[in-house]
Each structure stands twice: as C-alpha cells, then as structure tokens.
Amino acid sequence: MARWEPGAPQRLQQAALELFATRGFEQTTAMEIAQSAGLTERTFFRHFSDKREVLFHGQRVLVEAFVAGVESAPPDASPIDIVASALRSAASFFPDERRSHSRARQSVIDQNSALQEREQHKLAGLATAVADALRARGVDDLAAALAAESGITVFALAFAQWIREHEQRSLDEIAAEVLGELVTLTGKATAHRATSAERTDG
C-alpha cells in the first residue's frame, strides 16, 4: 500500500512545499498534503507531528552534523578553528542539488511570522548544541558560548547567501568566506586595542 512506500517523508515534504507556495501555509491542511503526495493523513502524522514540522524535519540531523564537526577537529584546535570544522561538517548537509528545496522552504518561512520564530528557535538550539560540544572538549564557558553563537551567525549569513538567486558557490565556500571576514574583523579590533594601549602607556 502507498503508505508503506519508502521515501514517504520526502514525498510529503515536496508536496507540502508545493502547496505552501501556491496556496499559502495557513490555508494548507495536513490531509491535503498527504493526498497530494498520494498518501493517507494517518501516514502524514506517522512522520510529522503537524504541518509546521514538515519544514523542520532535518533539524536533528543538522545538529548532529555540527556536533560531529566539533568532535572531529584536531585536539589542539582553537575555538574558532573548531567552529570552522563544525561549519564544514554542516555544509555537507546542504549539497548543491538541495539548493532549490532550501530556497523554496525559506520562501515559505519568510512569509509567516510563526515559522520565522520557529526558525530562530532552531538556530538557538544549534548554538546551544555547539556550545555544549565545545565545553565537552574543555573550552571554558564564555569562549564556548561566544564561539558557538558566532559560528551559528556565520552559518545563517552564509545560508542566506547560498539560497540567493543565481548563486553558484557551495555553502562550504561561502561559510569559509564569511568566517574569514569575522576573523579579520576581530583581528582588526585586537590590533586597535593594542595600539590604543600603547598610546596610553606612552
């Protein structure tokens, strides 16, 4: 029977995105999503708690990707280098062939304030998971929090660029560029403080 076919979550996600785009998120029901995918409403609720979760189905895997990147960084890596490793790991979750799906998903989220709030909650959860993983490596609390929050900000900015129309670069490449800009900015700030201190001492 159709409800037992493999790939049901993916079929439901695709059907949901198409309906959300044409009819609107609020106007679309779980039953309509299931019917559009050729499945039953019971099958829908076997995979998703509600229609909102169709858009956030991969969150657990994304968290795991970030944490795996933290754990795989060299033992002597600095917090920012560990974050770079986490970003590379997370970028593998978004191959180029997934760009159109991510673009459509973000378009739906951008049109609904409740979904935007849920997306921000997801990013906050990612930051918490990365900070916990950094602490598990022995990074102190403040450094872990700063590095994690900075890393997720880099990810969010890079992701927004990655889904832009006509963008061809990989998410990994964009994230590395954004992180590099952050490192440059913090380096300039450090240099400025050092120069100011020298002038004061002088």
Secondary structure, 3 states (H helix, E strand, C coil): CHHHCCCHHHHHHHHHHHHHHHHCCCCCCHHHHHHHCCCCHHHHHHHCCCHHHHHHCCHHHHHHHHHHHHHHCCCCCCHHHHHHHHHHHHHCCCCHHHHHHHHHHHHHHHCCHHHHHHHHHHHHHHHHHHHHHHHHCCCCHHHHHHHHHHHHHHHHHHHHHHCCCCCCCCHHHHHHHHHHHHHHHHHHHHHHHHHHHHHHHC
